[in-house]
Amino acid sequence: MGNESSGDAGGHQENTGASGDRTGAEPPKHEPEDHHIRQRAYEIWIEEGQPDGRDVEHWLRAKWELEREPIPVAGASSDRKG
C-alpha cells in the first residue's frame, strides 16, 4: 500500500482539454488526503475478503472514489433552523 503514483483505477480516463479544463460530465476532482485514501482502501480490502497482493488496486480505487465525492462547502450545514 502507499504506491499512489501512476496508473488509473478501473481504466477510467480523465477528460481534459489543452488548458486543463474539464470537458466531460464528471464533477470536478479534488485531491483527497492520504489518511482518507488509506481508510477507504482498508474498507475495500475488508469488503473483498482481505485478499493478498491487491493493495495498489485498492489504493487506486479508493483514491478514484474519493476524488469524485462532492467537495464540502465551508459553513454549509444541513442542520439549519429557520
C-alpha positions as CSV (number, residue, x, y, z in Angstrom):
1,M,0.0,0.0,0.0
2,G,1.1,3.6,-0.4
3,N,2.0,3.5,-4.0
4,E,-0.1,6.3,-5.3
5,S,1.9,7.3,-8.3
6,S,1.0,6.3,-11.9
7,G,-2.0,4.3,-13.1
8,D,-5.7,4.7,-13.3
9,A,-8.1,2.7,-11.2
10,G,-10.6,0.7,-13.3
11,G,-9.3,2.0,-16.6
12,H,-11.1,5.4,-16.2
13,Q,-9.5,8.2,-18.1
14,E,-9.7,11.9,-17.3
15,N,-11.2,14.0,-19.9
16,T,-9.4,17.4,-20.0
17,G,-8.7,19.9,-22.7
18,A,-5.4,21.5,-23.6
19,S,-5.7,24.1,-20.9
20,G,-6.7,21.5,-18.3
21,D,-10.3,22.5,-18.4
22,R,-12.7,19.6,-17.8
23,T,-14.8,18.7,-20.8
24,G,-16.6,15.7,-19.5
25,A,-19.7,15.4,-17.3
26,E,-17.8,14.3,-14.3
27,P,-17.7,16.5,-11.2
28,P,-14.5,18.5,-10.5
29,K,-11.8,16.4,-8.9
30,H,-10.2,17.2,-5.6
31,E,-7.1,15.6,-4.1
32,P,-8.1,13.5,-1.1
33,E,-5.7,13.3,1.9
34,D,-3.6,10.1,2.2
35,H,-5.3,9.1,5.5
36,H,-8.7,9.2,3.8
37,I,-7.4,7.1,0.9
38,R,-5.8,4.7,3.4
39,Q,-9.1,4.3,5.3
40,R,-11.2,3.7,2.2
41,A,-8.6,1.3,0.8
42,Y,-8.8,-0.7,4.0
43,E,-12.6,-0.8,3.8
44,I,-12.4,-2.1,0.3
45,W,-9.8,-4.7,1.4
46,I,-12.2,-5.9,4.1
47,E,-15.2,-5.9,1.8
48,E,-13.3,-8.1,-0.7
49,G,-12.3,-10.7,2.0
50,Q,-8.8,-9.4,2.8
51,P,-7.1,-10.7,-0.4
52,D,-3.2,-10.6,-0.6
53,G,-1.4,-8.6,-3.2
54,R,-4.1,-6.2,-4.2
55,D,-3.0,-3.2,-2.1
56,V,-2.2,-1.0,-5.1
57,E,-5.5,-1.8,-6.8
58,H,-7.4,-1.0,-3.5
59,W,-5.4,2.3,-3.1
60,L,-6.1,3.5,-6.6
61,R,-9.8,2.5,-6.4
62,A,-10.1,4.4,-3.0
63,K,-8.4,7.4,-4.4
64,W,-10.6,7.4,-7.5
65,E,-13.8,7.1,-5.4
66,L,-12.8,9.9,-3.0
67,E,-11.8,12.2,-5.8
68,R,-15.3,12.1,-7.1
69,E,-17.0,12.8,-3.9
70,P,-18.6,16.3,-3.7
71,I,-16.3,18.9,-2.3
72,P,-17.7,20.1,1.1
73,V,-18.5,23.8,1.2
74,A,-17.2,25.7,4.2
75,G,-20.0,26.8,6.6
76,A,-22.7,24.6,4.9
77,S,-24.8,22.7,7.2
78,S,-28.0,20.6,6.9
79,D,-28.9,21.4,10.5
80,R,-30.1,24.9,9.7
81,K,-33.0,26.1,11.8
82,G,-35.3,28.6,10.2
